[in-house]
Amino acid sequence: MTGAPDSIKAFDGVVIGGGAAGLMCAIAAGRRGLRIVVIEHAADIGKRILISGGGRCNFTNLHCSPRSFLSANPHFPKSALARYTPADFIALVERHGIPYHEKTLGQLFCDRSAHDIVRMLRRECDEAGVRIVTGCRVTEVRRPSEFVLETNRGEFRAPAVVIATGGLSIPKMGATDFGYRVAKQFGVKVRACRPALTPLLVEGYREISGVATDVAAAAGGHEFRERMLFTHQGLSGPAILQVSSYWKPGTSVRIDLLPRVDIMAELIARRLERTETKTIVAAHLPKRLADLWFERNVQSRPVMTASDRELERLARALHGWEILPRGVAGYEKAEVTAGGVDTDELSAKTLGVRAVRGLYFIGEVVDVTGHLGGFNFQWAWASGHAAGESL
């Protein structure tokens, strides 16, 4: 049903944004018999879905809980997440015969391609009678009595409008501040936005670009045990992307280079050897990383000649390496946008604006940001479903 709007252009609800949250909202509302239209400024729906998970779409996480989300109000996501769970989305995927697999830490991916998820959502929209209009840019939103949307494809009218336009991340994919501008137009507060799940900029590691190792990275009181990758610009990999959401400019990131090794115990056990401390440590780290780390932090020496205090200092340094980033890679590399429409303005049950009847905000545009690993998709499904059930 993609194409030009019908001549009347009057609907029960207009969803602005044909991504994960918007499509789920439209499906839930359409199933209830409402006349719903999704308008998408891009040439097709689901562009961000298609590039996610390396093209295989990490569509949810088995271990989803409110603890996996950042928000000024950490209790806000609980209601929507409880009413539409990973099991609900998995049931939808299985009903459409889409093969999938679990990778690590509860992350679920399509076996074949993210196209399977987009096709599934489009089919669900068709079955729910949802109309989709692509290449449709909104130029004005008014509300004399009902909502009136002026677009390059004509005028749309409805008593309810759902903003599902996402955040500022990946502007080359068409990300804009449209959702925040609409919020401000109707007097809805917007919390300061920032890139999240993004690489950290750190000087001096270009020579070991491409080296990766398992670490425990911590910032802002949160720690993540996953892979870290050195890049030409600094640090990346899942562990770094995770802590970037909690890192604040001017503060350091603490990195445990050996989270699964009691290196002090090993050094003591080999106390009578002439083996270099760097050699012992390098057995647990990539050689290029071990060489550079010792060159810049601690002088290697035969373990038998080191004092207990020196070995303790070495162990503490390896388990608590302090890095001071000069910034983050920005929205171009960020998976998501943190901050957004203030949850104090919204109903946790419906995602509707308390003070503006018929106006809803869902997905990434809201001040709810998930951890890496399928959590942001689950918030999209859950928040979209909550709004769709409430229109």
Summary of the structure (lengths in Angstrom):
residues: 391
radius of gyration: 24.4
end to end distance: 21.2
largest distance: 87.0
contacts: 1386
relative contact order: 0.20
helix: 34%
strand: 26%
